[in-house]
């Protein structure tokens, strides 16, 4: 891939009109009129939380996208780009409003980001009718199967559970208790787990959903797990709820007695620091880990750590890959701000070389990729998610 150019502009378009120059040293321009879209930098909307409960995920996604730009001379597809950062917030309404501003007022050629499945569901019509491509880098509800202008570099919501289910059925003794947050992502994960767990002979002890987002005291639910006789638990929690759940799991005496399996979000990123020793020994399924042994990942981890002081998460990696997809597509579209040409070019991408390993598109615009079993271990005095083994590839046929 050829990269060239001198700069990109980072416009922070949350509630104000603050514009910062990028590290490439370019100049800031004003309103160029009707010719701006054709002659100026390609406008890219980056829609991620910059406030609310998911801000840490948004920060990871922003950093991952920026790392790719910094590695490629602050251009994509050989073209200068202007990245307009919009705050997704933490509700479907706030995310939809931010997306509408990017498309209708800022007139971006493409959008990336989106953490919440509720936001993703809420903006489908906007992108499909506007014919503006959205390269999502996190949210991917199971119901999104027939969009033309929406792609995701992350996964489908039920895949972490599906990747883990057969493994647990084949390796865990006794039945499994299901405990998850009562919203779409939680139900998607449990259904995904059961999709591979039940055909492999797995036994369900019980399936319980905790009220979301109001549940902070998990003790009554954990008491039922303890009295059920289940030898294993599959859970789904993220963010602050994940911290509280894991701590209370330990405090209630289940750690070491009931093996804990979960989707990788339970221990991903900063929540692991909050969970502390309570998380040690937890098993999760994830499509990425910082310790994957390939040259591209080594460089990504080094550059990400140099920028942030932290190990990259799956959220950062998927945003990095979204930048890679746009790089390839914009180059194929001739370096022009042509949304439909960029969208067509995205669909023609056959392989994406990624820190997670090489992947390609499924028939619904999500990655066909390897999944990994991870365990929280003490590594030189620091708790880390460590890859234990491969769980297999998923994603080849999602539309059936």
Helices and strands as residue ranges (DSSP letters): E 9-12, E 18-21, G 33-35, H 36-39, E 42-48, H 55-71, E 75-76, E 79-87, H 92-100, I 101-105, E 110-113, H 117-130, E 133-136, E 150-152, H 159-171, E 176-181, H 184-197, E 204-210, H 219-228, E 232-236, H 239-251, E 259-263, G 264-267, H 271-275, G 276-279, E 283-286, H 295-308, H 314-332, H 339-348, E 360-361, E 367-379, E 382-394
